[in-house]
Amino acid sequence: MTPQTLDKITTLQEQRFLLPGHYTWEEFEKLEALTANAPGLRITYLDGCVEFMTLGEQHEAIKSVIAIFLALYFFEKGINFIPVGSATRRAKEKGASFEPDESYYLGEKKENPDLAIEVNITSGSIDKLEKYQRFNITEVWFWENNQISVYHLTNDNYEQIAQSKLLPDLDINLLVRCVLMPSIIEARTEFIKGIRQ
């Protein structure tokens, strides 16, 4: 009997590709249909531009850990929330279709989520805030270069702020530090201790 060996498993890194050219909404829908069964592929549309993105392991790990810590925070602080993950936001009349990595209604369900989070391991090429503005998402957080940038919608424009206005008691630096810790168990302990102070 010969010993069986496992095939070498490789994980892809996040990659982004802006499709050359300008596409109508109908052409975008055809591209969407052609790629519908491609696992780990995300497609974004904004004003005729189409971007493809593969979801790498690092990307998925970071977004999942952020979601875990936010859920811990919401439960600990007694904040009612509805997590809707990467549910697609799309509207032909807005010229946009995209999926945040995580999104949340705070309090109760509304027309659009209050908070969206996007993890960028590689730099994006489509205007990252414009698509959120079209759906009036109050706050958008971007994870880039091992830090979180917070943008709050004020008078139809996003302004970068140091502290979330939706979650003013959440220490963003604590969240980042815990996401980057190698042990999620130790990170959880540190995070809970930090938000209880």
N, C-alpha and C positions, 0 to 999 in steps of 0.2 A: 504494500500500500504506500503510495507516495503522499508526503505531507502536502497539504494545500496551502498556498500562500495567497494573501489578500492582494488584490491589485492596488498599486500605489494610487492613493486618493489625492487629488489636487484641488485646491479651492481657488477660485478666481478672485482677483482684486476688483474693486469697484472701477468701472471705466465709463466714461461719458463720450458720446459722439454726436455732434450736431450735424444733421443731414443737410448737405448742400442744397440750396434752392429755396423756393417759396411754395407753400402748399395750401390749398383751399381746405376748408373743414371736411369736405367730402373725400378729398385725397387722404387727409389724415385718418379718417375713419377706415379707409381701405387699408392703410398701413397698419392700423390697430388690429384689424381683422386678420391680416397676414401674420402678425406676431403674437396673436392671442394665446397660443399654446406654448410660447417660449418661456420656460421657467426662469425666474430671476431676472427678467427684463422689464424695465419700466419705460414708458413712453410719455413724453411731455409735449404739449402743443401750446404755443403762444404767438398769436398774430402771424401765422404762416410759417413759423420756425418749428422744426421737429427735433427733439433731442431724445436719444436712446441712452439708457443707463443700465449697466449690469449691477446687481446687488451682491457685493462681496461679503465674505464672512465677517471682516472687521466692521463694516457698515452695519450689518444686522446685529452684531454683538452690542455695539454702542447704543443703537436705538432701543434694543430690548432692555438693556440695563437702565437707561434713562427712564423708560416706561415703568420699570419695577420701582425705582426710587420715587417717581412722581406718585404712583399709586400708594406707596407707603406714606408719603407726605399728605396726600388727600385724606387717607384713612385716619392718620394721627391727628390731623387738624379738624376733622369732622366736616370736610368740604365735599358736598355732593358733586359727583362728576360722572360723565358718560364718556368712556373711552371709545373712539371710533377709528383708531389706528390709521391705516393708510387708505381709507375710503376715498374714492376718486371724486374730485370736484371738477365738474365740466359743464360748459354752457357755450353753445355755438355763438349766441349773441354777445358773449363776453370775450370770444376769441381765445378761450383757454381751456385746457384739460390737463390735470396733474394729480399726483398723489403725494401728500405729505408723508413723512415716515411715521409720525404719530400725530393724533389730533384729539381734542377734548372739548366737550361742552361742559361748562362750569355752571352749576346750579341746575338748570333745566335745558332741554333741547330747544334750539332756535333754528333759524334758517341756515346758518353756517356755524361751525365750531368757533369757540372763543380763542383757543390756543392751538397752534400748529408747530410741529418740530420737524426740522429737516437736518439730516446728518449728511455732511459733505466731506468725504474723504479726499476726493479729487475736486478741483474747482469746476463749477458749472459754467455753462455758456449762455443759458437763457436767463434774462433778468429775474433774479430770484424773488424779489419782493413784489413785482408787478402782478404776478399771477395771484398772489394772496390778497392784494389790494382789491382786485376785481370781485372777490367774494367777501369783502369786508371782514376778514378774519382779524380780530382785535389785536392779537399778539402772535408774533412769529419768532421762534428761537432757532438759531442756526448753530450746529456743532461744527466747527472748523478749526483745524490746527490745535486740537485738544483744549478748546475753550468754547464757551457758549456766548453768542452775541444775541441780545434781546432787542426786538423792534416792536414798538407800540404804535398802533394806528391812531393818529390824531389829525382831525380836519382833513381826511382823505389822503394823508401822507404818513409814511412810516418814519418815526424818529428812533434812532438808536438810544437806548437808555441803559444805565448800569444795573438797575434793579427792576424786576417785573412789577408792573402795576396791577396785574391780575392776581399775583401771588406775592404781595409785598413783604411777607415774613419769610419767604424762602431765600436762604443764602445760596446764591448761584455758585459761588466759589466752593462751598461745601459740596454741592451736587457734582460739580466737575471733578473735584478731588476724589470723591467716592466712586464715580464712574471709572476713573483711571486706576483705581486700586486693583492689584492682581487677584485678591481673594474677595469674592462677592459676599461671603459671610462676614469677613472683617469690615468690608465696606458698609454692609447693612448696619452693623453695630455702631460704626462711626457716624453714619447718617442719622440713625434714630437718636443717638446721644446728642448730636448737633441740633436737630430740630426740636428737641425737648428743652433746650437751654433757654 
